[in-house]
Amino acid sequence: MKLYLKILAYLKPLWKLIVVSILLSLFYILFNNVSLWISVDFVRELFSPHEVTTVRAGEDQTEEMMPESRERQEGDLDRLMGVQESVTIYKKINKAIKGVVIQENRFDTLKMVCLIIFVSFLLKNIVAYLRGVVNNLISLRFTYTIRNRLYNALLHLPITFFERRKTGELTSIVFNDVFAVNNVLSNSYGKMVLTPLQVLINLIILFLISWKLFLITFIIVPVSGVIIVKIGESIRRKSRRVFKQIANVVSVFQESIMSIRIVKAFTNEDREGRRFQKANRLWFKLTFRANRLSYLTSPLNETLGALILAVLLWYGGRMVYSGVGLEAEDFIRFLVFLFMTFQPLREFSNLNNVIQQGISAAERIFGTLESTPEVYEKPGAKNLDTFHQSIVYDDVSFRYNEDGPYVLKDINLKIDKGEMVAFVGPSGAGKSTLVDLIPRFYDADQGGIRIDDTDIRDFSLTTLRNQIGIVTQEVFLFNDSVRINIGYGLGEVDDTQIIDAAKAANAWEFICQMGEGLDTVVGERGTKLSGGQKQRLSIARAILKNTPILILDEATSSLDTESEKLVQEAIDRLMKNRTVLVIAHRLSTVMHADKIVVIDQGRIVDTGRHRTLLKTCPVYERLYKMQFRDQPEANIL
């Protein structure tokens, strides 16, 4: 029930359109039922035994029994049968309609019946078109809103959320799951409004015609309801598994395509094909089971309907034959409206199956929407407008999961403004995690980090990150122009500033050689550029941001010698007058750092300059010997 209320909350802003949809549905039912009612009158007028027509030469004469004489005969018949005459709502409605339909002669009556049938069908279809347009607008507006909010919610979730979830799973939620909900609304929203109203009104008409036959008919409703609910519950469970498996299929596909060079380099196409086939086969099995159950609903309900119809034909036919309580015209009208009730009931049972699939998708969507976001502006947060003194780690410990091991333990460190501090150590020692705590990609579990004697958790997250520039080893560029990639996140930046940043990053020369200069689109993830070119654009982005604190995550490790030289020159310019934190794998890039912090197994084992650490720190000495074993010490020191 809570999930339905959440969906209704998103529909609340569309209440005016929903009211219009309900009104149009009522008009649709009205015109449809009028056409059905009049169709029975058409049959009666065409085949009624009470009219006798004689044709004489040169003229037509119609001897027609007037409605008043019919009613007198019917009343006499009732009295003869001992049935007390009573004026019911149904008889009043029927009499009023006959007052409009019945004309002076049967030809005029036939003409009026045909006119009313045509007009009612015309109006019904006009209303059906308007309903379709309004319902489509509702479903599209709902889908547009929920997809925007879902994407915005994802962008504001912490990095830990993305580390726990696969990219394919999130992609599947944003597109497949939202599409499933959209499919429910676009194909079923109109029926969700129309079908219950149509069934309710038809049942009222059936009750008015004959309450005895109605009671027999009503047996099908609870039986069908139980079947619909039970099958729907099973379909929802199976749909959850289907949507989860779709995410797995998308994940396998994305992973293979994104690493296609590695796949081909290791001639592993067959293995990846089998891996995808295995995931796809499981999706096939789960989907088939869910659909197999879905297809069971309609035949079961139709079989029950046929059983009820057979009983009605036997019981109602006996009432007509005996002339007690039901006339042939009323029985025909009852059967017509009964058939028109069965159809929406069948649609409603199928509709429930579709809704359950949509609910399964909605559960995953709202599960993501309700994940705890990063707190960008907590109450009373301070703005970090500039950086004056130092960054201090005070007894910091951190672990990725509450039940997991600590990856950082008892970190105490002071970084003064203007210093270049390098973090070195074996792979997995915790270097990147230690630095990632400063822009609050993660928050410390114990202790805290202070900038200028203020805990970074007391700063607004936006102003904190605005003071930090980051250049990573793996550069990500958007499939957009060079201009957009350099000025990313900085709002309106003029070309002069972008060009100056590109020149400082040794990037302007290759930008000028591109066909469209700053307007050149770099391709997905910068595929049209070399590694060195991508890295220089990343440095130009950091130069343009012009932050007092700079984080370098081994920005030259994957480059060739020529590119490394150009990138290193750009980095040297970038580091001037900034506080720089360098995550280093190659000691040659940080030997001249003001301070080298050696980390091993999540702890700081030593801090100092290069020459001092060679003598006092076994971990640093071991790293040094591994990297420079073939070079004379004189060339290194």
C-alpha positions in Angstrom: 0.0 0.0 0.0 2.9 2.4 0.8 4.2 1.9 -2.7 0.9 2.8 -4.2 0.7 6.0 -2.1 4.2 7.0 -3.3 3.1 6.6 -6.9 0.0 8.7 -6.2 2.2 11.4 -4.7 3.9 11.7 -8.1 0.5 11.8 -9.7 -0.8 14.5 -7.4 0.5 17.5 -9.4 -1.5 16.1 -12.4 -4.8 16.0 -10.5 -6.5 18.3 -13.0 -5.7 16.1 -15.9 -6.8 13.1 -13.9 -10.2 14.7 -13.2 -10.6 15.4 -16.9 -9.7 11.8 -17.6 -12.3 10.5 -15.2 -15.0 12.8 -16.7 -14.1 11.7 -20.2 -14.3 8.1 -19.0 -17.8 8.7 -17.6 -18.9 10.3 -20.9 -17.4 7.3 -22.8 -19.3 4.9 -20.7 -22.5 6.9 -21.1 -22.4 7.0 -24.8 -21.3 3.4 -25.0 -24.2 2.2 -22.8 -26.7 4.4 -24.7 -25.6 2.7 -28.0 -26.0 -0.7 -26.4 -29.4 0.1 -24.9 -30.7 1.5 -28.2 -29.4 -1.5 -30.1 -31.8 -3.7 -28.1 -34.6 -1.3 -28.9 -33.6 -1.6 -32.6 -33.9 -5.4 -32.4 -37.3 -5.1 -30.7 -38.6 -2.6 -33.2 -37.4 -4.7 -36.1 -38.7 -8.0 -34.9 -41.5 -7.2 -32.4 -44.5 -9.4 -32.8 -46.8 -6.6 -31.7 -46.5 -4.6 -34.9 -48.3 -5.7 -38.1 -47.6 -4.0 -41.4 -49.9 -4.2 -44.4 -49.0 -2.9 -47.8 -51.7 -1.7 -50.1 -51.4 -0.6 -53.7 -50.2 2.9 -54.0 -49.6 3.4 -50.2 -48.1 2.0 -47.1 -50.3 1.5 -44.0 -48.9 0.6 -40.6 -51.1 -0.7 -37.9 -48.9 -0.2 -34.8 -49.7 -0.9 -31.3 -49.0 2.2 -29.3 -46.9 2.1 -26.2 -49.9 2.8 -24.0 -51.8 -0.2 -25.2 -48.6 -2.4 -24.8 -48.3 -1.4 -21.2 -52.0 -2.1 -20.6 -51.6 -5.6 -22.1 -48.4 -6.2 -20.0 -50.2 -5.1 -16.9 -53.1 -7.4 -17.6 -50.6 -10.2 -18.1 -49.0 -9.5 -14.8 -52.3 -9.4 -13.0 -53.3 -12.7 -14.7 -50.1 -14.2 -13.4 -50.7 -12.9 -9.9 -47.7 -10.5 -10.0 -48.1 -7.2 -8.4 -47.1 -4.4 -10.7 -44.5 -2.0 -9.4 -42.8 0.9 -10.9 -39.0 0.3 -10.7 -36.1 2.6 -11.6 -35.3 0.4 -14.6 -38.9 0.7 -15.9 -38.7 4.5 -15.5 -35.4 4.7 -17.4 -36.8 2.3 -20.1 -40.0 4.3 -20.4 -38.1 7.6 -20.7 -35.9 6.2 -23.4 -38.8 4.8 -25.3 -40.5 8.2 -25.1 -37.7 9.6 -27.2 -37.2 6.6 -29.5 -40.8 5.6 -30.2 -42.3 7.7 -33.0 -45.7 7.9 -34.7 -44.8 4.9 -37.0 -42.2 2.2 -37.0 -40.3 3.7 -39.9 -39.7 6.9 -38.0 -38.9 4.9 -35.0 -36.3 2.9 -37.0 -34.9 6.2 -38.3 -34.6 7.6 -34.8 -33.0 4.4 -33.5 -30.4 4.5 -36.3 -29.7 8.2 -35.7 -29.2 7.7 -31.9 -26.9 4.7 -32.5 -24.7 6.7 -35.0 -24.6 9.8 -32.8 -23.7 7.8 -29.6 -21.0 5.9 -31.4 -19.6 9.2 -32.9 -19.5 10.9 -29.5 -18.1 7.8 -27.9 -15.2 7.8 -30.3 -14.5 11.5 -30.0 -14.4 11.1 -26.3 -12.2 8.0 -26.7 -9.7 10.1 -28.7 -9.6 12.9 -26.1 -9.2 10.3 -23.3 -6.3 8.8 -25.1 -4.6 12.1 -25.5 -5.1 13.1 -21.9 -4.0 9.7 -20.5 -0.9 9.8 -22.7 -0.1 13.2 -21.4 -0.5 12.0 -17.8 1.8 8.9 -18.4 4.5 10.9 -20.2 4.5 13.7 -17.6 4.8 11.1 -14.8 7.6 9.3 -16.6 9.4 12.5 -17.4 9.2 13.6 -13.7 10.2 10.4 -12.2 13.2 9.8 -14.5 14.5 13.4 -13.9 14.2 12.9 -10.1 15.8 9.5 -10.3 18.8 10.8 -12.2 19.1 13.8 -10.0 18.9 11.5 -6.9 21.7 9.3 -8.3 23.9 12.3 -8.9 23.6 13.3 -5.3 24.3 9.9 -3.8 27.7 9.3 -2.1 30.4 7.4 -3.9 30.0 4.5 -1.6 26.6 3.9 -3.1 28.1 3.5 -6.6 30.8 1.2 -5.3 28.2 -1.2 -4.0 26.1 -1.2 -7.2 26.9 -2.2 -10.8 26.7 0.4 -13.5 24.5 -2.0 -15.5 22.1 -2.3 -12.6 21.7 1.5 -12.3 21.3 1.8 -16.0 18.6 -0.8 -16.0 16.7 1.0 -13.2 16.9 4.4 -15.0 15.8 3.0 -18.3 14.3 -0.5 -18.1 12.4 0.0 -14.8 11.2 3.5 -15.7 10.1 2.2 -19.1 8.2 -0.6 -17.4 6.4 1.9 -15.2 5.8 4.1 -18.3 4.4 1.0 -20.1 1.9 0.4 -17.3 0.7 4.0 -17.3 0.6 4.5 -21.1 -1.1 1.2 -21.8 -3.1 0.7 -18.6 -3.7 4.1 -17.0 -6.9 4.7 -19.1 -8.1 1.2 -18.3 -7.3 1.7 -14.6 -9.8 4.5 -14.6 -12.3 3.3 -17.2 -12.5 -0.4 -16.4 -13.7 -0.1 -12.7 -16.2 2.6 -13.6 -17.5 0.6 -16.6 -17.8 -2.6 -14.5 -19.5 -0.7 -11.7 -22.0 1.0 -13.9 -22.8 -2.2 -15.8 -23.4 -4.0 -12.6 -25.8 -1.3 -11.5 -27.7 -1.6 -14.8 -27.7 -5.4 -14.4 -29.1 -5.1 -10.9 -31.8 -2.7 -12.1 -32.9 -5.0 -14.8 -33.1 -8.2 -12.6 -31.7 -8.5 -9.1 -32.1 -12.2 -9.1 -30.0 -12.7 -12.2 -27.6 -10.1 -10.8 -27.0 -12.2 -7.7 -26.1 -15.2 -9.8 -23.8 -13.0 -11.9 -22.1 -11.5 -8.9 -20.6 -14.9 -8.0 -18.0 -14.4 -10.6 -16.6 -11.2 -9.1 -15.2 -12.5 -5.8 -14.0 -15.7 -7.5 -12.2 -13.7 -10.3 -10.9 -11.3 -7.6 -9.2 -14.1 -5.7 -7.7 -15.5 -8.9 -6.4 -12.0 -9.9 -4.9 -11.3 -6.5 -3.1 -14.6 -6.2 -1.7 -14.6 -9.7 -0.8 -11.0 -9.3 1.2 -11.6 -6.2 3.1 -14.4 -7.9 3.8 -12.3 -10.9 5.2 -9.5 -8.8 7.7 -11.9 -7.1 8.7 -13.3 -10.5 9.0 -9.8 -12.0 11.4 -8.7 -9.3 13.7 -11.5 -10.3 13.3 -10.6 -14.0 14.2 -6.9 -13.5 17.2 -8.0 -11.4 18.4 -10.3 -14.1 17.9 -7.7 -16.8 20.4 -5.5 -14.8 22.8 -8.4 -14.8 22.5 -8.8 -18.6 23.1 -5.1 -19.1 26.1 -5.2 -16.7 27.7 -8.1 -18.6 27.1 -6.3 -21.9 28.5 -3.0 -20.8 31.6 -4.6 -19.2 32.4 -6.5 -22.4 31.9 -3.5 -24.7 33.9 -1.1 -22.5 36.8 -3.6 -22.2 36.6 -4.7 -25.9 40.4 -4.1 -26.4 41.3 -6.4 -23.6 38.8 -9.0 -24.8 40.3 -9.0 -28.2 43.9 -8.8 -27.0 43.4 -12.0 -25.0 41.2 -13.5 -27.8 38.5 -14.0 -25.2 35.5 -13.4 -27.4 34.1 -16.9 -27.0 34.3 -16.7 -23.2 32.5 -13.4 -23.1 29.9 -14.7 -25.5 29.3 -17.6 -23.2 29.1 -15.3 -20.2 26.5 -13.1 -21.9 24.6 -16.2 -23.1 24.4 -17.6 -19.6 23.0 -14.3 -18.2 20.6 -14.0 -21.1 19.5 -17.6 -20.8 18.5 -17.0 -17.1 16.6 -13.9 -18.1 14.8 -16.0 -20.7 13.8 -18.6 -18.2 12.6 -16.1 -15.6 10.7 -14.0 -18.1 9.0 -17.1 -19.6 7.8 -18.3 -16.1 6.4 -14.9 -15.4 4.6 -14.6 -18.7 3.3 -18.2 -18.5 1.6 -17.4 -15.3 0.2 -14.1 -16.8 -1.4 -15.9 -19.7 -3.3 -18.2 -17.3 -5.5 -15.4 -15.9 -7.7 -14.7 -18.9 -8.6 -18.3 -19.8 -9.5 -19.0 -16.1 -11.8 -16.0 -15.9 -13.3 -16.7 -19.3 -14.1 -20.3 -18.3 -15.8 -19.0 -15.1 -17.7 -16.5 -17.2 -19.0 -19.2 -19.5 -20.2 -21.2 -16.6 -22.1 -18.3 -15.2 -23.5 -17.5 -18.6 -24.8 -21.0 -19.0 -26.5 -20.9 -15.6 -28.0 -17.5 -16.5 -29.3 -18.7 -19.9 -31.1 -21.6 -18.2 -32.5 -19.6 -15.2 -33.3 -16.4 -17.2 -34.8 -18.4 -20.1 -37.2 -20.2 -17.6 -38.2 -16.8 -16.2 -39.0 -15.5 -19.7 -40.9 -18.6 -20.7 -43.0 -18.6 -17.6 -43.7 -14.9 -17.9 -42.7 -14.2 -14.3 -40.7 -11.1 -13.5 -38.7 -10.8 -16.8 -39.6 -10.1 -20.4 -37.6 -11.2 -23.4 -36.5 -7.6 -24.2 -35.2 -7.2 -20.6 -33.4 -10.6 -20.8 -31.7 -9.7 -24.1 -30.6 -6.3 -22.6 -29.3 -8.1 -19.5 -27.3 -10.5 -21.6 -25.9 -7.6 -23.7 -24.7 -5.7 -20.7 -23.4 -8.9 -19.1 -21.2 -9.6 -22.2 -20.0 -6.0 -22.0 -19.1 -6.5 -18.4 -17.1 -9.7 -19.0 -14.8 -7.9 -21.4 -13.5 -5.2 -19.0 -13.3 -7.9 -16.3 -10.9 -9.9 -18.5 -9.0 -6.7 -19.3 -8.8 -5.9 -15.6 -7.3 -9.3 -14.8 -4.7 -8.8 -17.6 -4.2 -5.3 -16.4 -3.4 -6.5 -12.9 -0.6 -8.6 -14.2 0.9 -5.6 -16.0 0.5 -3.5 -12.9 2.3 -6.1 -10.8 5.2 -6.0 -13.2 5.2 -2.2 -13.0 5.1 -2.3 -9.2 8.2 -4.6 -9.1 10.0 -2.0 -11.2 8.6 0.8 -9.0 10.0 -0.9 -5.9 13.6 -0.7 -7.4 13.0 2.9 -8.5 11.8 4.1 -5.1 14.5 2.1 -3.4 17.0 4.2 -5.3 15.1 7.5 -4.8 15.0 6.9 -1.0 18.7 6.2 -0.6 20.4 8.6 1.7 22.0 11.4 -0.3 25.1 13.4 0.5 24.4 16.3 2.7 25.6 19.3 0.7 24.2 22.0 3.0 23.6 20.9 6.6 22.0 23.4 8.9 24.5 26.0 10.1 27.2 24.9 7.6 30.1 27.3 7.0 31.4 28.4 3.7 35.0 27.7 2.9 35.9 30.7 0.8 39.7 30.3 0.9 42.5 28.3 2.5 44.8 30.1 5.0 46.8 27.8 7.2 46.8 24.0 7.2 45.0 20.6 6.7 45.2 18.4 9.8 44.3 14.7 10.1 43.4 14.0 13.8 43.3 10.3 14.8 41.5 9.4 11.6 40.3 5.8 11.0 38.1 4.7 8.2 36.5 1.5 6.8 34.2 1.1 3.8 31.6 -1.1 5.5 30.4 -1.1 9.1 31.4 -4.8 9.5 34.5 -4.6 7.4 38.2 -4.1 8.4 39.7 -0.6 8.8 41.6 0.5 5.8 43.0 3.5 7.6 44.0 3.4 11.2 45.0 6.3 13.6 46.1 8.7 11.0 47.7 11.9 12.3 49.2 14.3 9.8 49.6 18.1 9.3 49.9 19.6 5.8 50.8 23.3 5.8 49.7 25.7 3.2 52.0 25.8 0.2 53.5 22.4 0.9 53.9 19.6 -1.6 53.1 16.4 0.2 53.6 13.0 -1.5 51.9 9.8 -0.3 53.8 6.6 -1.2 53.5 3.0 -0.2 52.6 -0.5 -1.6 49.5 -1.0 -3.6 46.4 -1.2 -1.4 48.1 0.6 1.5 45.3 3.2 1.6 47.0 6.2 -0.2 44.1 7.1 -2.4 41.5 6.6 0.4 43.5 8.9 2.7 43.4 11.7 0.1 39.8 11.0 -0.8 38.7 12.0 2.7 39.6 15.6 2.1 37.0 16.4 -0.6 34.7 14.1 1.5 34.2 11.4 -1.1 34.1 9.4 2.2 33.7 10.5 5.8 36.0 9.3 8.6 34.5 6.7 11.0 36.7 8.0 13.8 38.6 11.2 14.3 38.3 14.1 11.9 40.0 16.3 9.4 40.3 20.1 9.9 41.0 22.8 7.5 42.1 26.0 9.2 41.0 24.6 12.6 37.4 23.8 11.3 36.2 20.2 10.8 35.5 19.7 7.1 32.1 18.2 8.0 31.1 21.7 9.2 31.7 23.2 5.8 29.2 23.2 3.1 30.1 20.4 0.7 29.9 22.6 -2.4 32.3 25.3 -1.1 34.7 22.6 0.2 35.0 20.9 -3.1 35.2 24.3 -4.9 38.6 24.8 -3.1 40.0 21.5 -4.4 41.3 20.6 -7.8 41.8 17.0 -8.8 43.9 15.4 -11.7 43.7 11.6 -11.8 45.6 9.0 -13.6 42.4 7.8 -15.4 41.1 10.9 -17.2 37.4 11.0 -18.0 36.3 13.4 -20.7 32.7 13.9 -21.8 31.5 13.3 -25.4 31.5 17.0 -26.0 33.7 19.8 -27.3 37.2 20.6 -26.1 35.8 23.9 -24.8 33.1 22.2 -22.7 35.6 19.7 -21.2 38.1 22.3 -20.2 35.5 24.6 -18.7 33.4 21.8 -17.1 31.6 22.8 -13.9 32.7 26.4 -14.1 29.7 28.0 -15.6 30.2 30.8 -18.2 33.9 30.9 -19.1 35.2 33.0 -22.1 37.5 31.6 -24.7 40.4 33.7 -23.6 40.5 32.0 -20.2 40.2 28.6 -21.8 43.0 29.3 -24.3 45.3 30.5 -21.5 44.6 27.4 -19.5 45.2 25.2 -22.5 48.6 26.9 -23.2 49.6 26.5 -19.6 48.8 22.8 -19.8 50.8 22.4 -23.1 47.5 21.5 -24.8 46.9 24.5 -27.1 49.3 23.2 -29.8 47.4 20.0 -30.5 44.0 21.7 -30.1 44.9 24.1 -32.9 45.7 21.1 -35.1 42.2 19.7 -34.7 39.8 20.4 -37.4 37.4 22.5 -35.4 39.7 23.8 -32.6 37.9 24.3 -29.3 34.6 23.1 -30.9 36.1 19.6 -31.7 34.1 16.8 -30.1 36.6 14.5 -28.3 34.4 11.4 -28.5 33.1 9.1 -25.8 35.6 9.1 -22.9 37.9 11.1 -25.1 38.5 8.2 -27.5 39.7 10.6 -30.3 42.6 11.7 -28.2 45.8 10.1 -27.0 46.5 9.5 -23.3 48.8 12.5 -23.1 46.3 14.8 -24.8 43.5 13.7 -22.5 45.8 14.2 -19.5 46.7 17.7 -20.6 43.1 18.7 -21.1 42.5 17.4 -17.5 45.3 19.6 -16.3 43.9 22.6 -18.2 40.6 22.0 -16.5 42.4 22.1 -13.1 44.3 25.2 -14.0 41.1 27.0 -15.1 39.4 26.0 -11.8 42.4 27.7 -10.0 41.9 26.1 -6.5 44.3 26.6 -3.6 44.4 22.8 -2.9 45.4 20.4 -5.6 45.3 16.6 -5.6 47.4 14.7 -8.2 46.8 10.9 -8.4 49.8 9.7 -10.4 48.9 11.8 -13.3 51.9 10.7 -15.5 52.3 7.0 -14.8 50.6 5.7 -17.9 52.2 8.0 -20.5 55.1 7.6 -22.9 58.3 9.6 -22.4 57.4 12.5 -24.7 53.9 12.9 -23.3 55.2 12.6 -19.8 57.6 15.4 -20.3 54.8 17.7 -21.6 52.4 16.7 -18.9 55.1 17.1 -16.2 55.9 20.6 -17.4 52.1 21.4 -17.2 51.9 20.0 -13.7 54.9 22.0 -12.6 53.1 25.2 -13.7 49.9 23.9 -12.0 51.5 23.3 -8.7 52.9 26.8 -8.3 51.5 28.7 -5.2 49.2 25.8 -4.3 49.1 23.2 -1.6 49.7 19.9 -3.5 48.9 16.3 -2.4 50.5 13.8 -4.7 49.6 10.1 -4.7 52.8 8.6 -6.1 53.7 5.1 -7.4 57.0 6.2 -9.0 59.3 7.7 -6.5 61.2 9.7 -9.2 58.2 12.1 -9.4 58.2 13.0 -5.7 61.8 12.9 -4.5 61.8 16.7 -4.2 58.5 16.9 -2.3 58.5 19.0 0.9 57.2 16.0 2.8 56.8 12.3 1.9 54.3 10.3 3.8 54.9 6.5 3.8 51.8 4.4 4.3 51.7 0.7 4.8 48.6 -1.4 5.8 46.5 1.6 6.5 49.0 3.3 8.8 51.5 6.1 8.5 54.8 4.4 9.2 57.1 7.4 8.6 57.2 11.0 7.3 60.1 13.0 6.0 62.2 14.0 3.0 63.7 11.6 0.5 67.2 11.3 1.9 66.0 11.0 5.5 63.5 8.3 4.7 66.1 6.2 2.8 68.0 5.9 6.0 65.2 5.7 8.6 62.2 3.9 6.8 62.6 0.3 5.7 59.3 0.4 3.7 60.5 3.4 1.7 64.0 1.9 1.3 62.4 -1.3 -0.1 60.3 0.7 -2.6 63.3 2.7 -3.6 65.4 -0.4 -4.3 62.6 -2.1 -6.3 62.3 0.9 -8.6 66.0 1.9 -8.9 67.9 -1.3 -8.5 69.6 -1.0 -12.0 70.6 2.7 -11.6 73.6 4.1 -9.7 72.6 5.9 -6.5 74.5 9.0 -7.7 72.0 9.4 -10.5 69.1 9.3 -8.2 70.0 11.3 -5.1 
